Amino acid sequence: METGKMTGGVPMVKIDGAKVRNIRESKGLTQLFLATAVGVTTDTISRWENKRYPAIKKENGIKLAEALEVDLDAILEIQEEETSDSSLPVDLEQASQVTDTEPLDEPEKPAGARFTAKMKVSLSVVVLVALLALLGWWFSADEEQVRITAKRILPNHAIAGQPFPVSIAVASNATAAVSLIVRENLPEGTVLLKSVPPYSAYDAKTRELKWLKKIDGSQIFAYLVKIERQSGTAVFSGKIALPKGSERQIDVTGNAEVQMSYFHWADTDADNRISDEEILTVYDEYSEIKDLAVNIDQVEEIWLGSGYTWDSEKQKFNILP
């Protein structure tokens, strides 16, 4: 195992591509899954596995190990001492010569025996191919039964600069826990305030939010944001990267657009009041998400009053008695 630094002080590590490939395949992960987790392309993952790069950034090595659910040491290259025994090629050559001459010392087998041996070999090959085909069909059929759904819950409208919640409900019918990556792209002008569970990565420049998570049955991925723009429509989009199969990604369905307005995000029908149905919806969707910091108290105050107005100068809600 060796680590080093490039010019500029960037920490580097040497990874063993064969180990990476073996671990990935043993866990049923795709190169697309790893590429999404690390933040590189599938071509880069392929080059790493085929040892076309002598070293990679340590930061990427750590992300790669996390995606594979192993320690970094498990995928690092082990430097072995080189042998200086010059007789090794001679020994190999001699062994090759002995192997080549051994069949000449064996007695000639009868034609019938040779035919029977060939038949046995052929039958063995046929049986092996049939078993492999059956196993491939079995795992393929099992994989097709796994279904993942992802639905985004998003307010119809929001006020510029005011926080509002977004949640993505992900569900799986698999009998065992499933590793996946939830990737959400936020609109321009969006400020991410908090996420539950904590996000695995967030790029403020591209506004890409990612979770790398193993779920068992279902999981809610929620976050709190505010949008600085005063008008227009903000569009959200997202995908789920799945570990098994090739190029398996599904779109996050549900609401995708938020209209910038002067109505509270919980006021679904934009009538300047929060009804019984609307506050019950807020409780159903957000009250159980711990630590998201949704201001449910404010929603309750508006619900208890006869209505509300938004004061854009003071940046506050005026609750009507």
C-alpha positions in Angstrom: 0.0 0.0 0.0 1.4 3.3 -1.0 0.2 6.9 -0.9 1.8 10.0 -2.3 1.2 13.5 -3.5 1.1 15.1 -6.9 2.4 18.6 -7.6 0.3 21.0 -5.6 0.0 18.7 -2.6 -3.0 16.6 -3.7 -3.0 13.3 -1.8 -3.0 10.2 -4.1 -3.5 6.5 -3.5 -2.8 3.4 -5.6 -5.9 1.2 -5.9 -6.1 -2.4 -7.1 -8.5 -2.4 -10.0 -9.1 -6.2 -9.8 -10.1 -5.8 -6.1 -12.5 -3.0 -7.0 -14.1 -5.1 -9.8 -14.4 -8.2 -7.6 -16.0 -6.4 -4.7 -18.3 -4.5 -7.0 -19.5 -7.7 -8.8 -19.8 -9.6 -5.5 -22.2 -6.9 -4.2 -24.1 -6.7 -7.5 -23.2 -3.1 -8.1 -22.8 -1.5 -11.5 -20.1 0.8 -12.8 -22.9 3.5 -13.1 -23.7 3.1 -9.4 -20.0 3.7 -8.4 -19.6 6.5 -10.9 -22.6 8.3 -9.5 -21.4 7.8 -5.9 -17.9 9.1 -6.6 -18.9 11.8 -9.0 -17.0 10.6 -12.1 -18.0 8.9 -15.4 -18.5 5.2 -16.0 -15.4 5.3 -18.3 -13.3 6.5 -15.4 -14.5 3.6 -13.2 -13.7 1.2 -16.1 -10.2 2.7 -16.4 -9.7 2.3 -12.6 -10.7 -1.3 -12.7 -8.4 -2.0 -15.7 -5.5 -0.3 -14.0 -5.1 2.4 -16.6 -4.4 5.0 -13.9 -1.3 4.5 -11.7 -2.9 6.5 -8.9 -6.1 8.4 -8.1 -7.0 11.2 -5.7 -7.3 9.9 -2.2 -10.6 11.8 -1.9 -12.0 9.7 -4.8 -10.6 6.6 -3.2 -12.4 7.2 0.0 -15.7 7.8 -1.9 -15.1 4.6 -3.9 -14.6 2.6 -0.7 -17.7 4.0 0.9 -19.8 3.1 -2.2 -18.4 -0.4 -2.0 -19.0 -0.5 1.7 -15.5 -1.5 2.6 -12.5 0.2 4.2 -10.1 2.1 2.0 -7.3 -0.4 2.7 -9.4 -3.2 1.2 -9.1 -1.7 -2.3 -5.5 -0.4 -2.2 -2.7 -2.0 -4.1 -0.3 -4.1 -2.1 3.3 -3.6 -3.3 5.1 -7.0 -3.4 8.9 -7.4 -3.4 10.3 -8.2 -6.8 12.2 -11.5 -7.1 15.8 -11.4 -8.2 16.0 -15.2 -8.9 17.3 -15.3 -12.4 16.7 -19.1 -12.6 12.9 -18.7 -12.5 12.5 -18.3 -16.3 14.7 -21.4 -16.8 12.6 -23.4 -14.4 9.5 -22.3 -16.2 10.9 -23.2 -19.5 12.0 -26.6 -18.2 8.6 -27.2 -16.8 7.0 -26.3 -20.1 9.3 -28.7 -21.9 8.5 -31.6 -19.5 4.7 -30.9 -19.9 5.1 -30.9 -23.7 6.9 -34.2 -23.7 4.8 -36.1 -21.1 1.9 -37.0 -23.6 4.5 -38.8 -25.8 5.3 -41.3 -23.0 1.6 -42.3 -22.6 0.4 -45.4 -24.4 -1.9 -44.8 -27.4 -5.6 -45.2 -26.3 -8.0 -47.2 -28.5 -10.2 -45.2 -30.8 -13.4 -46.2 -28.9 -11.9 -45.0 -25.7 -11.0 -41.7 -27.2 -14.5 -41.3 -28.6 -16.1 -42.2 -25.2 -13.8 -39.6 -23.5 -14.8 -36.9 -26.0 -18.5 -37.7 -25.5 -18.1 -37.4 -21.7 -16.3 -34.0 -22.1 -19.0 -32.8 -24.5 -21.8 -33.9 -22.2 -20.1 -32.2 -19.3 -19.8 -28.9 -21.3 -23.5 -29.1 -22.3 -24.6 -29.7 -18.7 -22.4 -26.8 -17.4 -23.8 -24.4 -20.0 -27.3 -25.4 -19.1 -26.7 -24.9 -15.4 -25.1 -21.4 -16.1 -28.1 -20.5 -18.3 -30.5 -21.6 -15.6 -28.6 -19.6 -12.9 -28.6 -16.6 -15.1 -32.3 -16.9 -15.7 -32.9 -17.3 -11.9 -31.0 -14.2 -10.9 -32.5 -12.2 -13.8 -36.0 -13.2 -12.8 -35.2 -12.3 -9.2 -33.9 -8.9 -10.2 -37.0 -8.2 -12.3 -39.2 -8.7 -9.3 -37.5 -5.9 -7.4 -39.4 -2.6 -7.8 -38.2 0.8 -6.6 -40.5 3.8 -6.5 -39.6 7.4 -5.7 -42.2 10.3 -5.4 -41.4 13.9 -4.6 -43.8 16.0 -2.4 -43.4 19.6 -3.2 -45.5 22.7 -2.4 -47.4 24.3 -5.3 -46.0 27.7 -4.4 -43.6 29.5 -2.1 -42.5 33.0 -1.1 -39.1 34.3 -2.1 -36.6 33.9 0.7 -39.0 31.9 2.9 -38.0 28.3 3.8 -40.2 25.4 2.7 -39.9 21.6 2.9 -39.4 19.0 0.1 -39.6 15.3 0.6 -38.9 12.2 -1.5 -40.6 9.0 -0.5 -38.6 6.0 -1.7 -40.0 2.5 -1.4 -38.7 -1.0 -2.3 -40.5 -4.4 -2.4 -37.2 -6.2 -2.0 -37.0 -8.7 0.9 -33.5 -7.5 1.8 -31.9 -4.1 2.2 -31.1 -2.3 -1.1 -28.3 0.2 -1.7 -29.2 3.1 -3.9 -28.3 6.7 -4.7 -30.9 9.5 -4.5 -29.9 12.4 -6.6 -31.8 15.7 -6.6 -31.1 18.7 -8.8 -32.3 22.0 -7.3 -33.4 25.0 -9.3 -31.2 28.1 -9.9 -31.4 30.5 -6.9 -32.1 27.7 -4.4 -30.3 27.7 -1.0 -30.1 24.4 0.8 -30.7 24.8 4.5 -30.9 21.3 5.9 -31.5 17.6 4.9 -32.8 14.5 6.8 -31.1 12.1 6.7 -27.9 14.2 6.3 -26.8 14.3 2.6 -23.8 12.4 1.4 -22.7 15.2 -1.0 -23.9 18.6 -2.2 -22.3 20.7 -4.9 -23.3 24.3 -4.4 -22.2 25.2 -7.9 -24.3 22.6 -9.8 -26.9 22.5 -6.9 -26.8 18.7 -7.0 -27.8 17.0 -3.8 -27.0 13.3 -3.2 -27.7 10.6 -0.7 -25.9 7.2 -0.7 -28.1 5.0 1.4 -29.2 1.4 2.1 -32.9 1.2 2.6 -35.0 -1.6 4.0 -38.6 -1.3 2.7 -39.0 2.5 2.6 -37.2 5.7 3.4 -38.1 9.4 3.4 -35.4 11.8 2.1 -36.4 15.4 3.1 -34.7 18.8 2.9 -35.5 22.4 3.6 -34.7 25.1 1.1 -35.5 28.7 0.2 -35.5 30.3 -3.3 -34.3 33.8 -3.7 -36.0 34.7 -7.0 -39.1 36.8 -6.7 -41.2 35.4 -9.6 -41.4 32.6 -12.1 -41.4 28.9 -11.8 -38.7 26.8 -10.1 -38.3 23.3 -11.5 -36.9 20.4 -9.5 -35.7 17.0 -10.9 -34.2 13.9 -9.6 -33.2 10.3 -10.3 -32.5 7.1 -8.3 -29.5 5.0 -9.3 -29.9 1.3 -8.5 -27.1 -1.2 -7.9 -28.2 -4.1 -10.1 -28.6 -4.3 -13.8 -27.1 -2.0 -16.5 -27.9 1.6 -16.7 -30.7 1.2 -14.1 -31.9 4.6 -13.2 -35.5 5.7 -12.4 -36.9 9.2 -12.4 -38.3 10.8 -9.2 -42.0 11.3 -9.9 -44.6 13.6 -8.2 -44.5 17.4 -8.0 -41.7 19.1 -9.8 -42.6 22.8 -10.0 -42.9 25.6 -7.5 -44.6 28.9 -8.5 -43.1 31.9 -6.8 -45.9 33.9 -5.2 -47.1 35.6 -2.0 -48.9 32.5 -0.5 -47.7 30.4 2.4 -46.3 27.0 1.2 -48.9 25.1 3.2 -51.8 27.1 1.7 -52.3 24.6 -1.1 -55.3 26.3 -2.8 -53.8 29.8 -2.4 -56.9 31.3 -0.6 -55.0 33.1 2.1 -56.0 30.7 4.8 -55.0 27.2 6.0 -57.9 24.8 6.3 -58.3 21.7 8.4 -57.4 19.5 5.5 -54.3 21.5 4.7 -52.9 21.4 8.3 -53.6 17.7 8.5 -51.6 17.2 5.3 -48.7 19.1 6.8 -48.8 16.9 9.9 -49.0 13.7 7.8 -46.1 14.7 5.5 -43.7 16.5 7.8 -44.4 16.2 11.5 -42.7 12.8 11.8 -39.5 13.9 10.0 -37.3 14.7 13.0 -34.8 17.6 12.9 -36.0 19.1 9.6 -36.9 22.3 11.4 -40.2 22.8 9.6 -42.0 25.8 11.3 -45.2 23.9 12.1 -46.0 26.4 14.9 -46.4 29.1 12.3 -48.7 26.9 10.3 -50.8 26.2 13.4 -51.1 30.0 14.2 -52.3 30.7 10.7 -54.8 27.8 10.9 -56.2 29.1 14.2 -56.8 32.5 12.7 -59.3 33.5 10.0 -56.6 34.0 7.4 -53.3 35.8 6.7 -51.6 38.3 4.5 -47.9 38.6 3.5 -46.1 41.8 4.3 -43.3 41.9 1.7 -41.6 45.0 3.2 -41.3 43.5 6.7 -41.0 39.9 5.4 -43.5 38.5 7.7 -47.0 37.0 7.8 -49.9 39.1 9.3 -52.3 36.6 10.9 -56.0 37.8 10.8 -58.1 37.2 14.0 
